Amino acid sequence: MISRNLFAYATACAAFVMVACAPPNYNIKAPSPSGLKYLVSGTPQETSFSLLDERRVDGKVFSHGILPAELKIDNVPIDPLPFLASQLQAEFASRGLPAKVSEKGTAPPAIHLKSYHMENMRTNAYTPFVTLTYISADIEAGGTTRRVGVFVTRGKTPVWSFEEIIDPVFNQPLSLGIQEFASKIANLVYGYRAGDEAVKTLTTKINGARTPNSFLDVYALGFTNNPAAIDTLVGLAKDDQEYVRQAAISSLGNIGATTQFGLLKTIYQDPQVSWQDHSIALKAIADLNTDESKAFVTAEAKRLGSDSAKESQVLGRILALYL
C-alpha cells in the first residue's frame, strides 16, 4: 500500500509535470464571422452600441485557471474590451445587421459588460484540458434592460503537444461565445431570426454524415433564433456524441425553448450525466427567462452557495452570469 506521504508526493510531482509542460501563452486565431443571415425586411437602421466596462476589478483577467495561459493574437495579448467590441461588430455585419459596437461610447443602446473571461482546468496529465468561457451583460435598448449570459465549455486531452488544444479549447469557444452573444442581442433588441430554409439546411447537414465539427452546426441551429429548430434540438439533446449533445442542450436555451424546461431540468438533475451536461443544462434553464425558470435559478443559486464541491462552484459561476 502506498503511504499517504508517498501518494501526496506523487500527486505533487504529477501536478508539477503538468504545469511545467504547459506553455505560458498560446497564439490563437481571431474568430471568423459566421455569416448566418437573418430575415431583415427593407434596409435596417444602423445602430451604435456602447460597450461599457462594468466588470469587477478582480474579474478583469481574461484568461485564468489552474494552468497559466495568456492568450495572444499575432503575438499580442488579447485586450478583452476592444476584442469583444470588434468581434461582435464583425459578427453583426456578417449577418446583415449594420450595428456598430464601441468601447468608447456611453449612450444607449448599450451593452453593460459584467463579465467576460475564460477559465481553464485540468486534473492531471491524463485528463482533458478544459476551458469555460463566460460572458454576462445587461443589454439596454428601447427603454428596457435585460441580462444576457453566455457559457461555452470545450475540452481536449493533448497527446503529443499542447498545440493540439489550441483550436478546440481556445479558438472554438471564443468564436461560439461571440456568436451566441450576437444571436441573443439580435433577438432581444430586433427580434431577428433566420428563415425556415436555413433551419432545414442545417438540419439536413446534421442528419447526414457526421464530422468532428458537426456540433458547430448544432450550435448554429440555436443561433438561428428560429423555433422551427426546437424539435431537432430536442432529439439531439440525448445524442451519443458528447459535443453534439451538449450543443443541442445549450441551443435549447439560446433559442428560448420555454416548452422544454422539463427536459432541461431532467438533464440537470440526472446524476448519471457528466458535469459538463449539468453545467450546460443549467445555463440553458437560465436562458429561458420565464417565471418558472427564474424561480428555479434563484433557488438553485441559494442551494449551491453553501456547497464547496468543484462542480457546484462552476454551477454557481454560471448562475452568477444571470443574477
N, C-alpha and C positions, 0 to 999 in steps of 0.2 A: 504493500500500500504506500502511495506517495504521501510523504509528510505534508502538513499544511505549509510549512516554510518552503519546501521544495516546490509545491504547487504554486504558491504565490510568486516565487522566483521565476518559474517557467512562464507564468502569465505575464509578469512584468517584462520578461525578455521578448515574448511574442508581441507585446504592445510596442516595445522599443523598435523591433524589427519593422513592424507595420508602419510606424511613423517615419523611421529612418529611410525606408524605401520610397515613401511618397514624396513627389516633388513639392516644393513650396508654392508653386504657382502653375497655372495652366493657361495656354493660349487657346482661346475658344473663338468661334465664329459668331458674327452678328446674325441675329435671326433673319431668315428670308421671309418676307411678307407672304401670307397665304394665298392672296388673290381670290378668296372666296367672295363672290359677288352677291350683293343683296338686291332685292327688288326695290328700286328707288324710282318713284314716279316724277317726271319732269326733271328740272335741274335743282338739286338740293342746295339750300343756302349754306354758304361757308360758315363754319362755326370755329371759334377760337377758344380752346380750353386753357385755363390757367392751371398749372400743376404746382400746388402749394405743398411745401415740405413740412409736414406736421408729425414726423417720426420722433420718437423719444430719443434723447441724447444717447442712451445706452443701446439703441437699436439701429444705429447708422452704419455699422459694419456690414457690408453687403454679403460677403462670403465668410462663413464661420462654422465651427463644429469640432468634432473630435480630431480631425486632421487639418492642419493649416493648409489653406487652399485659396490663395489670391487668384482672381480671375482677370485675365487680360485679353484685349482685342488688339491685334497688331502691336503686341508688347506694351500696350498702355493699359494700366489698371482701370476697370470699369468704375465710372462715377455714376452711381445709381440714378440720380435725378435726371441729368441730361440723357442718359442711356434710355430710361423709360420714356421720356418725352419724345425722343427721336424715333424710337422703335414703335411706339404707339401711333405716332403720326404716320409712319410708313405703312403700318398695318391698315389704318383707316383708308389711306389713299388707295391701297391695293384692292379694297372692297368697293371703291367708287364713292367714298364719303369724303368731301372736301373739308376735313376737320384739321385744324392746326392745334398743336399742343406746345405750350411754352412754360418752362420753369421760372420765367421771369415775370409772368403775368400775375395779377391779383384779383381781377374782377371775375364774376361768374359769367358763363358757366365755368365751374371749377372742379378740379379733382384734388380733394384734400387727402394727400397721401399719409396714411397712418403707419404703414409697414411695407417694406419691400426688401427681402433678403433671401439668401439661400443657405440652408443648414446642411451639413454633411455628417454622416455617422457610419461607423464600421466597427463591428465587434472584434474581429481578428483578421488575420491574413487570409483566411479561407472563406470569408463571408463577403457578400456584395458591398461595394462602396455605394452608399445610398445618399441621394440628395432630396431635400424637401424645400420646395420653392413656395414662398408666401407673398401675397400682395393683399393689402387692405386699404380701402379708401372710401371716403364719403363723396358721393357724386352729387354736386349741387347744380341743378338746372331747372328752369321753368318754375322757379319759386319753391321747389321741394328739394330735400336732401335725403339720399338713401345710401346705406352702407353696402359695399360690394366686397366680396372676398374671393381670393383665388388660391388654390392649393394644388400643386403638382408634385408627385413623387416618382422617382426613377432609380434603378439600381443596376449595377453590373459588377461582376467579380473579375478583376484583372487577372489574366493568366500569365502573360509574358511581360507586360509592362503596363504602367498607368496610362499610357497613351490610349489604350483601348477603352477607357472610361469616358473620354472627353465628349464624344458625340452623344452617347446615351444619357449620361448623368449631368452634363452641363448644357450642351447645345440644345438638345431636345426639350428639356423642361423650361429653359429660358424662353424658347420660342413658343411653346404651348402656353406659358404664363401670359405672354403678351397677347396671344390670340384669344385666350379666354377673357382677359380683361377687356379687350376691344369689343368682343362679342357682347359682353354684358352691358357695356356703356352704350353700344349701338342700339340694343334692345330697350334699355331703360330710358334713354334720352329721346330716341327717334322711333322706337317700335319697329326697327328694321329686322327683316328676316330674309333668308334665301328662299328661292322658289321651290315648288314641289319637284321640279325636274332635277335640281341639284341634289335633293334628298334621294331621289330614285337612282341617280348616277352613283352616288356614294354607296348606297345600299347594295347595288349590283356588284360594285367593286369589292366590297367587304365579303359578300356571299360567294365570290369567285375564289380563285387560288390565293391562299394566304401567303403573305410575305412577312419578314421580321418587322416591317413597318406598317402592317395593317392596322395596328392600334391608332396610328395617326389619322386614318380615315374615320375611325370610330369617334375620335375627339372632334373631327371636322363635322360630323353629324350633329353633335351638340352645339357647335359654333354656328350652325345654320339658324338657330333660334326658331326653327320651324317644328311645331308639334307633330307634323307628319312623320318625324323620325322616332317618336316615342316607342312604337311597337317594336321596331327593330332593336332599339337600345334595351328594352326590357328582355328580349330574347338573348341578347349578348351579355347581360349582367351576370349570367351564370356560365359563361364560356370557359372552356378548359384552358385557353391561353391567358396567362396571368394579366398581361398588359392590355389585351383586348377587353377582358372582363372589367378591369379597373377603369379603362377609358369609358366604357359604357355606363358604369355606375356614376362616374364623375359627370358624364354628359347628361344624365337624367336630371342632375341639379342644374347644370349650365342652361339647359333648355327650359327649366322651370316646370318639370313634370309633376305638378302638385298631386295628381291622382296616384302617384307611385310612392307616397310617403310610407305606406305599409311595407312595401317591398324594401325600401331603403332602411327602414327601421329593423326589419328582419335580418338583413345582411349585417347591419351594425351590431346587433345583439347576438349574432351567431358565434359561439365560442370556437367553432371548427374552422373559421376562415382566418386569413392572415391579418396581421396588424395593419398592413397597407390597405386591405379591403375595408377594415374597420374605419381607418382614417378617411378614406375617400367617401365611404357611405355617410359618415358624419358630416363631412364637408358638403355633400350633396343635399342632405337634410337641411342644413343651414341655408343653402341657396334657395330653397323653396319659398321662404319668406311668408308663410301662412301663419295664422294664429296658432294652429296645431304644431307646426314645426318650430315656431319661436318659443312656445311653451316647453317643448322637448329640449331645445338647445339650452334654455335658461336652467332647467332642472339638471341637465347633464353637466353643465359648467359647474354648478354647485357641488354635484357629487364628485366630480373629478378633482376639484380644488383641494381635497384632503388626501388624495392618492399620490404617493411618491413614485409609483412604478413608471418606468421609462415610456411605455406606450401611453399611459394616462397623461404624462407630461406633453407628449406630442399632440394628443387629442385636445388637451387644454389650450395649446398654442393655436390649433386650428379654430377652435371656438372663439378665441380672443380676436380673430380676424373679423368676426361679425358682431362683437359686443362692444 
